[in-house]
Amino acid sequence: MKIEHLEVLVEEPSMEVFLTVLLPRLLDGKVTFTIHTHQGKSDLLQKLAPKLRAYAKWLPESARIIVVIDRDNDDCNKLKHRMDSDALSAGFEIRKSSSVANWRVVNRIAVEELEAWFFGDWGAVKKAYPRVSPTVPNHSSYRQPDAITGGTWEALERILKRAGYFESGLRKVEAAQTIGKHLNPQLNTSPSFISFRDAIIDAVAELSPTG
């Protein structure tokens, strides 16, 4: 069975525009994708179970579902368990490991939010906004993208403001699109981004017939 399409569910517009510029590079034209944006995290979580039940009635086996959500301050394991439970209740196999070849749904969490993925490839931020310091990843506060405290979008905003960008406040959608154009998926050091990237690559890798 060839995988031909991905249905991608995200919580807000900045993730949508980021994936719009990133996914074509990851998928290399091998599958199509549609991104469905929600009105925030609570909206996505509230609608996830009924949407998955609806998908189960019509989604062809040649399609897979990718759900991406910010951790924020939630317990990562509890959030993932809730999302996985919704998929299992709808009758879908979830991707628990690369050994599960017939998965239909994968849930991925940006820790703690999308902007952590930008810290994971500071070279992309530097290309997008050349005046930022290239040594930011050397600082202990930013060395581990998924462990940045106090909010990653707030941290990114402070750095960009100091460099003379977004003086009236970070425009998250604009930054996501601009940085996303430069982000190198293979160089990113954010563990949660790597987990997301590997799931996408796995979806593409399953294109060969299984017999």
Contacts in CASP RR format, 6 or more apart in sequence:
PFRMAT RR
TARGET T0000
AUTHOR 0000-0000-0000
METHOD contacts of the structure
MODEL  1
MKIEHLEVLVEEPSMEVFLTVLLPRLLDGKVTFTIHTHQGKSDLLQKLAP
KLRAYAKWLPESARIIVVIDRDNDDCNKLKHRMDSDALSAGFEIRKSSSV
ANWRVVNRIAVEELEAWFFGDWGAVKKAYPRVSPTVPNHSSYRQPDAITG
GTWEALERILKRAGYFESGLRKVEAAQTIGKHLNPQLNTSPSFISFRDAI
IDAVAELSPTG
1 61 0 8 1.000
1 62 0 8 1.000
1 209 0 8 1.000
1 210 0 8 1.000
2 62 0 8 1.000
2 207 0 8 1.000
2 208 0 8 1.000
2 209 0 8 1.000
3 31 0 8 1.000
3 62 0 8 1.000
3 63 0 8 1.000
3 64 0 8 1.000
3 203 0 8 1.000
3 204 0 8 1.000
3 206 0 8 1.000
3 207 0 8 1.000
4 31 0 8 1.000
4 32 0 8 1.000
4 60 0 8 1.000
4 62 0 8 1.000
4 63 0 8 1.000
5 31 0 8 1.000
5 32 0 8 1.000
5 33 0 8 1.000
5 34 0 8 1.000
5 60 0 8 1.000
5 62 0 8 1.000
5 63 0 8 1.000
5 64 0 8 1.000
6 23 0 8 1.000
6 27 0 8 1.000
6 31 0 8 1.000
6 32 0 8 1.000
6 33 0 8 1.000
6 34 0 8 1.000
6 63 0 8 1.000
6 64 0 8 1.000
6 65 0 8 1.000
6 66 0 8 1.000
6 200 0 8 1.000
6 203 0 8 1.000
7 33 0 8 1.000
7 34 0 8 1.000
7 36 0 8 1.000
7 55 0 8 1.000
7 59 0 8 1.000
7 63 0 8 1.000
7 64 0 8 1.000
7 65 0 8 1.000
7 66 0 8 1.000
8 19 0 8 1.000
8 23 0 8 1.000
8 33 0 8 1.000
8 34 0 8 1.000
8 35 0 8 1.000
8 36 0 8 1.000
8 65 0 8 1.000
8 66 0 8 1.000
8 67 0 8 1.000
8 68 0 8 1.000
9 36 0 8 1.000
9 38 0 8 1.000
9 44 0 8 1.000
9 48 0 8 1.000
9 51 0 8 1.000
9 65 0 8 1.000
9 66 0 8 1.000
9 67 0 8 1.000
9 68 0 8 1.000
10 16 0 8 1.000
10 19 0 8 1.000
10 35 0 8 1.000
10 36 0 8 1.000
10 37 0 8 1.000
10 38 0 8 1.000
10 44 0 8 1.000
10 68 0 8 1.000
10 69 0 8 1.000
11 37 0 8 1.000
11 38 0 8 1.000
11 40 0 8 1.000
11 41 0 8 1.000
11 43 0 8 1.000
11 44 0 8 1.000
11 68 0 8 1.000
11 69 0 8 1.000
11 70 0 8 1.000
12 37 0 8 1.000
12 38 0 8 1.000
12 39 0 8 1.000
12 40 0 8 1.000
12 41 0 8 1.000
13 37 0 8 1.000
13 173 0 8 1.000
14 114 0 8 1.000
14 172 0 8 1.000
14 173 0 8 1.000
14 175 0 8 1.000
14 176 0 8 1.000
15 37 0 8 1.000
15 68 0 8 1.000
15 110 0 8 1.000
15 114 0 8 1.000
15 176 0 8 1.000
16 35 0 8 1.000
16 37 0 8 1.000
17 173 0 8 1.000
17 176 0 8 1.000
17 177 0 8 1.000
18 114 0 8 1.000
18 117 0 8 1.000
18 176 0 8 1.000
18 177 0 8 1.000
18 179 0 8 1.000
18 180 0 8 1.000
19 35 0 8 1.000
19 68 0 8 1.000
20 35 0 8 1.000
20 177 0 8 1.000
21 177 0 8 1.000
21 180 0 8 1.000
21 181 0 8 1.000
22 180 0 8 1.000
22 183 0 8 1.000
22 185 0 8 1.000
23 33 0 8 1.000
23 200 0 8 1.000
25 185 0 8 1.000
26 185 0 8 1.000
26 197 0 8 1.000
26 200 0 8 1.000
26 201 0 8 1.000
26 204 0 8 1.000
27 33 0 8 1.000
27 200 0 8 1.000
27 204 0 8 1.000
28 204 0 8 1.000
30 204 0 8 1.000
30 207 0 8 1.000
31 203 0 8 1.000
31 204 0 8 1.000
31 207 0 8 1.000
38 44 0 8 1.000
38 47 0 8 1.000
41 69 0 8 1.000
41 70 0 8 1.000
41 72 0 8 1.000
44 67 0 8 1.000
44 69 0 8 1.000
45 69 0 8 1.000
45 82 0 8 1.000
45 83 0 8 1.000
48 67 0 8 1.000
48 83 0 8 1.000
48 86 0 8 1.000
49 86 0 8 1.000
49 89 0 8 1.000
49 90 0 8 1.000
52 65 0 8 1.000
52 86 0 8 1.000
52 87 0 8 1.000
52 89 0 8 1.000
52 90 0 8 1.000
52 92 0 8 1.000
52 105 0 8 1.000
53 89 0 8 1.000
53 90 0 8 1.000
55 65 0 8 1.000
55 90 0 8 1.000
55 92 0 8 1.000
56 90 0 8 1.000
56 91 0 8 1.000
56 92 0 8 1.000
59 65 0 8 1.000
59 104 0 8 1.000
61 104 0 8 1.000
64 103 0 8 1.000
64 104 0 8 1.000
64 105 0 8 1.000
64 106 0 8 1.000
64 203 0 8 1.000
65 87 0 8 1.000
65 92 0 8 1.000
65 104 0 8 1.000
65 105 0 8 1.000
65 106 0 8 1.000
66 105 0 8 1.000
66 106 0 8 1.000
66 108 0 8 1.000
66 199 0 8 1.000
66 200 0 8 1.000
66 203 0 8 1.000
67 83 0 8 1.000
67 105 0 8 1.000
67 106 0 8 1.000
67 107 0 8 1.000
67 108 0 8 1.000
68 108 0 8 1.000
68 109 0 8 1.000
68 110 0 8 1.000
68 196 0 8 1.000
69 79 0 8 1.000
69 83 0 8 1.000
69 107 0 8 1.000
69 108 0 8 1.000
69 109 0 8 1.000
69 110 0 8 1.000
70 109 0 8 1.000
70 110 0 8 1.000
70 112 0 8 1.000
70 113 0 8 1.000
70 114 0 8 1.000
71 79 0 8 1.000
71 109 0 8 1.000
71 110 0 8 1.000
71 111 0 8 1.000
71 112 0 8 1.000
71 113 0 8 1.000
71 192 0 8 1.000
72 112 0 8 1.000
72 113 0 8 1.000
73 112 0 8 1.000
76 109 0 8 1.000
76 111 0 8 1.000
79 109 0 8 1.000
80 107 0 8 1.000
80 109 0 8 1.000
83 107 0 8 1.000
84 94 0 8 1.000
84 107 0 8 1.000
87 94 0 8 1.000
87 104 0 8 1.000
87 105 0 8 1.000
87 107 0 8 1.000
88 94 0 8 1.000
92 103 0 8 1.000
92 104 0 8 1.000
92 105 0 8 1.000
93 100 0 8 1.000
93 102 0 8 1.000
93 103 0 8 1.000
93 104 0 8 1.000
93 105 0 8 1.000
94 100 0 8 1.000
94 103 0 8 1.000
94 104 0 8 1.000
94 105 0 8 1.000
94 106 0 8 1.000
94 107 0 8 1.000
95 103 0 8 1.000
95 105 0 8 1.000
95 106 0 8 1.000
95 199 0 8 1.000
95 202 0 8 1.000
96 103 0 8 1.000
98 198 0 8 1.000
98 202 0 8 1.000
101 206 0 8 1.000
101 210 0 8 1.000
106 199 0 8 1.000
106 203 0 8 1.000
108 192 0 8 1.000
108 195 0 8 1.000
108 196 0 8 1.000
108 199 0 8 1.000
109 192 0 8 1.000
110 116 0 8 1.000
110 117 0 8 1.000
110 192 0 8 1.000
110 193 0 8 1.000
110 196 0 8 1.000
111 146 0 8 1.000
111 190 0 8 1.000
111 191 0 8 1.000
111 192 0 8 1.000
112 146 0 8 1.000
112 148 0 8 1.000
112 151 0 8 1.000
112 152 0 8 1.000
113 151 0 8 1.000
113 152 0 8 1.000
113 153 0 8 1.000
114 152 0 8 1.000
114 153 0 8 1.000
114 176 0 8 1.000
115 151 0 8 1.000
115 152 0 8 1.000
115 153 0 8 1.000
115 155 0 8 1.000
115 156 0 8 1.000
115 172 0 8 1.000
115 175 0 8 1.000
116 145 0 8 1.000
116 146 0 8 1.000
116 148 0 8 1.000
116 152 0 8 1.000
116 190 0 8 1.000
116 192 0 8 1.000
116 193 0 8 1.000
117 145 0 8 1.000
117 183 0 8 1.000
117 188 0 8 1.000
117 190 0 8 1.000
117 192 0 8 1.000
117 193 0 8 1.000
118 124 0 8 1.000
118 125 0 8 1.000
118 152 0 8 1.000
118 156 0 8 1.000
118 175 0 8 1.000
118 179 0 8 1.000
118 180 0 8 1.000
118 183 0 8 1.000
119 125 0 8 1.000
119 136 0 8 1.000
119 137 0 8 1.000
119 142 0 8 1.000
119 145 0 8 1.000
119 148 0 8 1.000
119 152 0 8 1.000
119 155 0 8 1.000
119 156 0 8 1.000
119 190 0 8 1.000
120 137 0 8 1.000
120 145 0 8 1.000
120 188 0 8 1.000
120 189 0 8 1.000
120 190 0 8 1.000
120 193 0 8 1.000
121 182 0 8 1.000
121 183 0 8 1.000
121 184 0 8 1.000
121 187 0 8 1.000
121 188 0 8 1.000
121 189 0 8 1.000
121 190 0 8 1.000
122 134 0 8 1.000
122 136 0 8 1.000
122 137 0 8 1.000
123 134 0 8 1.000
123 182 0 8 1.000
123 187 0 8 1.000
124 179 0 8 1.000
124 180 0 8 1.000
124 182 0 8 1.000
124 183 0 8 1.000
124 184 0 8 1.000
125 132 0 8 1.000
125 136 0 8 1.000
125 156 0 8 1.000
125 179 0 8 1.000
125 182 0 8 1.000
126 132 0 8 1.000
126 134 0 8 1.000
127 182 0 8 1.000
128 175 0 8 1.000
128 178 0 8 1.000
128 179 0 8 1.000
128 180 0 8 1.000
128 181 0 8 1.000
128 182 0 8 1.000
129 160 0 8 1.000
129 163 0 8 1.000
129 165 0 8 1.000
129 178 0 8 1.000
131 163 0 8 1.000
131 164 0 8 1.000
131 165 0 8 1.000
132 159 0 8 1.000
132 160 0 8 1.000
132 163 0 8 1.000
132 165 0 8 1.000
133 159 0 8 1.000
133 163 0 8 1.000
136 142 0 8 1.000
136 159 0 8 1.000
137 143 0 8 1.000
141 148 0 8 1.000
141 149 0 8 1.000
141 155 0 8 1.000
142 148 0 8 1.000
142 155 0 8 1.000
145 152 0 8 1.000
145 189 0 8 1.000
145 190 0 8 1.000
145 191 0 8 1.000
145 193 0 8 1.000
146 190 0 8 1.000
146 191 0 8 1.000
146 192 0 8 1.000
148 155 0 8 1.000
153 170 0 8 1.000
153 172 0 8 1.000
156 170 0 8 1.000
156 175 0 8 1.000
157 166 0 8 1.000
157 169 0 8 1.000
157 170 0 8 1.000
160 166 0 8 1.000
160 170 0 8 1.000
160 175 0 8 1.000
161 167 0 8 1.000
161 169 0 8 1.000
161 170 0 8 1.000
166 175 0 8 1.000
185 193 0 8 1.000
185 197 0 8 1.000
188 194 0 8 1.000
188 197 0 8 1.000
END
